[in-house]
Amino acid sequence: MYTSSRRTRRPFSMATAALSLLLVGVAATPAHAESVRDMQWHLKAMRADEMWKVSKGRGITVAVIDSGVDDTLADLQGQVLSGKDFSKQRGDEHTDIDNHGTGMAALIAATGSRGSLHGSYGLAPEAKILPVRMRYSTEDYGQVDSHAAFSGAMTKAIRYAADSEARIINISMGAANAPGKQNAGTPELASAVRYAIDKGKLIFAAVGNSGDKANFKVYPAAAPGVVGVGATDKKGRALEQSQRGPQVDLAAPGGDIVNACSGGTQVCTGSGTSSASALASASAALIWAQHPDWTNHQVLRVMLNTAGKAKNGAERTDSIGYGIVRPRIALKDPGNPGPADEYPLPDLAVASEPPSAATSASAGAGGDDDAVDKPKPATAASADDDGINGAWIAMGVAAAALLAAGVAVPTLRARRRRSTQVPAAPPFPPPHSPYGPPPGSGTGQGPQR
């Protein structure tokens, strides 16, 4: 099964803008109705303005392995470096024909340069973006094992990012193993992940958007050493489509997220784990910028220790992992970052054990195969106002269903965003989607954002 962690693209008209206004509880004035920044509820919920007094991510580069990043976008000008193109499509890594990687980059590092009304902000607006464009499904379609081709290209992309100046690698896409095969979660992919970690990198990846359906594990999120990120809504609850399982390590906002994008009015919105992964990456950038001498292990350990826990008090759950990212708490009171050379999650150690021991250990942790798990109920985060629930409920949740009514599709991108001037949703998958089959092929699964 393919997952390209995409988000359903929906029109973002003035009527939509008005509804978004209602959702975030902003006073109904024309100026506010047009303010993209006011629509970015996740920044208010995470108290970005307070964090930006301490850190904006300066000095940190985030590699975005995706569909490319449009560096001409006003809110991203000056933020995007030269990267690498692993596709055969027109243009280069700065050409985003799928309008997904640009949105992820904007969630991380947009600067609001488009102006007070139309400018959007990333959570780490002084971080830089290294674009790494992946191959598309239309390349050699029907001539190659598409899952293996995805994994092969991802392996190269991760190794490239590992050898770059980027400290953080964001991957808002993925693919599941085909039935009876290990053609997505390959040993080569696992080796590339380990190589990147040994080079001092942090890798965040979206866990997928079929949590209410098949819930197959997707890679690289399920690969040992990758921080798998699930998505939550305004109430701090796991999104229904956010996948569950032992591969979920952290969660971040992913419902009705507004950000800059290419085309139309350059404003999009959507729901899914792609956005959550990008916001987790941006959170790490804020922390690392404040503590540049910390290692990747220490940054991740602090993120885990300061995450908002589940209401039931569990240390981790299959819905939100070890909790919802709270970079404000990590910046304010990080606590002891711990050993500089010890990876803080158990999966790398388990993967290094002999097969029999590793199988036993992973089974005790909830299993580590690719079987279809029955979707589990969403688990709410703690009611702490630093988590992603309590204070957010007052932001007009009654209208949320109207904006969140995108069609669920079994692929991983994070459900594509609305573009203000797009009159209707395009077919799934879009013509140049990186990892779903071409339209009309009648096979495979479409992308999700």
N, C-alpha and C positions, 0 to 999 in steps of 0.2 A: 504494500500500500504506500502511495506517495503522500508526503506531506510537504507542502512548501509554505507552511505557516503564514498563509496569506490572509488578508482580511477582506470581507466582501465590500466592494465599492458601491456606495450609494450616493444619490444626488445630495448635495449640500447647498440647497437653495436658501433664499431669505426666509422661507417658511421653516426650513430646518434650523436655521440660525436662531429663529425666535424660539423654537422648541428647546434648542440647546440652552438658550438663555434661561428658560424656565427650569431646566434641569439643574443648572448650577446656582439657582437662586439669586441671580443678579437683578438689580432694579430694572424695570422695563423702560429703559430710555434708549433712544436711537444710538447714542454713542456706545453704550454697553452692548447693545445688540450686535454691533459690528466689530466688537473687540474680540479678536481671536484669543488673546491672552486670557480674557475672562472666561472663555469657553474651556480652557485647559484646566479642568477641575482637579486633575491629579497634582498639578503644581501647588494649588492652594492646600490640598489635603496633605501633601508632604511638606508643606511650609517652606517652599523653595526660597521665598524672599528672605526668610530667616537664615537658611543655610548659606545663601549666597554672600552673606556678610562674612562668612568664614572661608568658604571654598566655592569656586566655580569650575573646578576641574583643570585649572591652568597647568600646563606641563605634561598632561596625560594625553596619549593618543589611543583611540579606540579603533581597531580594525573591524569594519562592517563587511562580513562575508554575505553577499546578497545579490541582488539583481543590478547592482551599480548604484552610483550616487551622482545625481545631477548637481554639479558644482556651480551652475549658473543661477540656482535658486537664491533669491534675495537673502533669505534668512540663513543660508549656508555659505554665502560668499566669504572667502578667506578662511573657511574652516576645513576645507577638503584638500587633502594632499594627493600626490600622485601615487597610484597603487598598482594593481595588477588585474588583467582581464583574462579569465580562463574560458571565455565563451568564444563562439564563432560568429556572434551577432555584429551588426553594424556598430560603429563607434568604438568606444573603449570603456574602461571602468568608470568614466564620468558620464556614460550614456545609460540611462535607466529606462528601458523600453517597457518595463513592467510596473513602474511607479511603486516600488515597494522598498527597495534599499534606501531611496531618498527619504522616505518617511521615517525609517528607522534612524537614519543619521540625524534627521531633524529632531526627533525625540531626545536624542543624546546631546546634540551640540548646536541647535539653532540659536541665533543671537537676537532675534526680534528686529533685525535691520530693516524689515519691510515697513516699519512704522508702528505708531501706537495703536492704530486700529486693526491693521492686518498682519502685524508681525507676530510670529509664534516663537516660543522659547523651548530649548532643550533643557533637561535637568542639569546638565553640566555645560553651560554655554561658552566656557573658555577651553574646553577640550577640543582636540583635533580629530578628524576622521580620516582613516586610511581605507579607501574603497577597494574591495576585492570582489570582482564580478564572477559569478559562477556560470557554468554552462547551462544551456536551456534545453528543455525536453524535445524541442523540435530538431535538435542537432542529432543526426543519425538515427532518427526515430524509426523503430521497427527493425533496426540493424544491430542494435546492441541491447544488452541487459540494462534497462534504464536505471534500476536500483543500483547495480554495480557501477554504472557510469556516474551516477550521483555521488556514490561513496568515493570513487576514484578522484573525481574533481574536488570533492570536499577535503580529501586527504591532502592533495596538493595545496589547496587554499590555506588550510590550517598550518602546514609547514611553512608556506610563504609568510604568513602573518607571524609565525613564531620567530622567524629570522629577521623580522622588521623591528622598527622602533616602538611599535604599539605594545602597550602593557596589557591591554584588555582586548579580547576577541569576542564580538557579538555575532551570533548565528541565529537569525530568526527564520529558520527553515529546517527541514529534515525529511527523512524517508524511513519507512519501516521495512523490515526484512520481508521478502516475498515468502509465501507459504513453503515451508520445508527448506528454506535457504538461509544463508547468512550473508546476503549480498549487499546489505546496507550497513549493518553493524559489523564491519570486517575487522580482522586483526590489523590490517594496514591503517585503518582509521583510528583504531585504539592506539596504535603506535605513534601516530601523528599527534594525538592528544597528549600522550605522555611526553613526547618530545617538546611540545609547547609548554607544558607545565614545568618541565626541567629547565626550560629557558626563562622561567620566571613569569609566565603569562597566566592570566585568569581567563577562562572560557565560559561564557554564558550562552545557553541555547534554549529556545522555546520548546516546550515539551509536547506541543500539538493541540489541535482543536477538535478532536473527536472523542472527548471525554464522555459525551452523552450518547456515544455510539460504539464503535469498535474498540476504541481505547488501546490500540496497538502501541507498543513502545516505538518511538522514533529516534533516529540517530542523526546527528551526534549527541542529542540531549541525554540519551540513555547510556552513552559511552562512559566508562570509568574515568573520573577526573573532570568531566564537564559538569558545570553547575546547571542543572535542569530547572527552568523557571516556569511556574504556573501563573495564571492570571486571576485577578480578583476584581470585583465590582466596587461601586461607591460605598457599599456597606461593609466591605472587607470580607465578603464571602467569595469562595472560589466560583468563577464563572462555570456555568453548566457544561460548556464545551471544553473547558480546560482539562487536559488529561490528568488522570490520577495514577499513582503507583510509586514504587520505591525510587524511581528516577527523578521525582520532584524534590528538589533541595530547598528552593526558596520560591516566594511568590511576590508579585508586584502588580500595580494597577494595570488593568488590561481592558476594562469595559468602557465603551464610548469615549475613547481617547481622541483628542483633537490635535492635529499637528500640521506643519507645512508639508506640501507635496508638489509634484510636478503637474503642469497642465491646469486648465480651467482657472479658478480663482486662487489656485495654489494653497487651498485649505482642504484637508480631508479628515474624516473621522471613521472609526471602526472599532471592533472588539476582537480580542484574541490574545494568544500568548506571544505573538511577535512583539507587540508593544511592551508587554511585561518584561521580556528579555532585554529589550533596549533600555528600559528604565532601570533594570537591575545593573546593567553595564554602566549606565550613567551614575548610579549610586556609588559603584566601586570607584569611578573616576573622581568623584568628589572626595571620597575618603583618602584615596591614594595621593591626591594632590596635596592634601593637608599633611600626610605622613609619607613623603617620598622615599624615605629610607626603609619603609616596611617592605617585606617580601609579599609575593602573591598569596602565600599561605596565611600570613598575618592579616592582610586585608580581608580575605574571605572569612577567617575565624571571627573577626570583629563583626562582620555582616551577619554571620550566623548567631553570634551571641546577643546582638542587639535587635534581632528580628522580632516582630510582634507575634506572639505565640497564639495557638488556638485557644478558644474559650474553655475547652475542657481541660486545659492545663497540660496536654500531651507535649512531649519534647518535639515530636514531629508527627505529621499526618501525611497521608498519601495525597491530600488535596493541596496543602500549602507548604509541604516540606517542613523545614525548621522554622518557618514563619514568614511574615511579610516584611520586606526590606524597609528599614527605618534609618536612612542615612543621617537624618537630623540627630538622632540619638547617638549614632556612631561618631559623629563629629563633635557632639557635646560631651559625651562621656563614653569613650570607646572601651574602657577597661583594659585589661592585660591582653595584648595581641598574641601572646603565647610564643611558642617556638618558631623560629624563622624558617626552619627546614622541614617541618612536618605538615603534610597536607591534612587539613582538618576534617575531611569527610572520609568515611570508611571504605568507599568503593575502590579506591586505588589499591589499598592494602589487600582487599579481598581478591582483586584481579591478579595480584602478584602471587597469591597462594597456589599450592598444587590444586589441580582440578577438583579432587574429591573434597578437600577442605573448603575451597572457594564455593563449591556448590552447596555444601552444608551451611556455610556462613550466610550466603545470600538467601537461602531458603528461610533461615531464621529471621532475616530482615524483611521478609515479605515476598521473597521470590525474585528471580532475576531472569526469567525467560521471556519470550515474546508472545506468550499466549494472550488471548483476549480476556481481560479482566472485566468483571461486571462493574459498570460505573457506580461509584459510591456517592452518597449525598455530599453536597458542598459543606465544607467545614468553615465556620466563621472564625475570624481572627479575634484576638482578645479585645475587650471593650476599651482598653487603654486608648486615650485620645491621640496617642502617637502611632497607633495602628491605623489600618485603613478601614475603619468602619464608623464608630460612633459619631464623630463630628460630620461625617460625610452624608449621613442620613438626612440632614436638614437641607440638602441641596436639591430638592425637587425629585425625589426618587419615584414619586407616583407616575411621572411621565417617562421613566426610563424604558419601559417596554416598547414604547413607540419608536425610540431611536435604536434600540438594540434588536430590532426584528429582522436582522440579516439572516439569510439562508445558511444553515450550517452545511459545510461541505467537508468530507473526510480527508483533509490535507493540512499541513501544519503552518502556514504562514501567519498569521495572526489576524486574519480577516481584513480585507482591503478597505481602505478608507474612502469616504465620500469625497468627491471632487465637486466643488461648488457649481461648476458650469456643465457638469455631465448630466444629460437629461434622464438617463436610465442606466440601470446596472448592466454591465456587459455580461456575456455568457461566461460560464465557468467550464474549463479554465480560460483565462484571457488568451489571445492569440500567441503571445510570446512568454507565457508563464514559464519560469525556470524548471519546474519539476512535475507538472501534470502533463498528460499526453496532449497533443494538439487537438483543437476543437474538432468534433465530428469523428474522432477516431473510434469512439465506442468502447474504449478500453481504459482501465485504470481509474484513478480518482482525480478530481479537480483540486486546485489549490485553495488554501484558506489563508486569510490574513488575520 
